[in-house]
Amino acid sequence: MMNDDLHEAVKKCLDILEENVEILANLEFDLESENEDELTPNMELHQLYDLAEDVSESAKLKRAESNLTRRQTEDSF
């Protein structure tokens, strides 16, 4: 019974940690990209396409970093 309680407590801690890591990563990303949020008027279609690709790659990297952090946290227990 004590092992079950300990397991649940550790799981709750890991869940809280995972949520906070994502929040902090999102805040960091928002602060870093705040200066990049200005759009340039009259962009060409190929520039808009490149911009969309960059945003997609950035989101994938952010998700990969979050997943890596989560796995490292889980492995440490």
Secondary structure as GFF3:
##gff-version 3
##sequence-region A 1 77
A	DSSP	alpha_helix	2	33	.	.	.	ID=ss1
A	DSSP	three_ten_helix	34	36	.	.	.	ID=ss2
A	DSSP	alpha_helix	45	75	.	.	.	ID=ss3
###
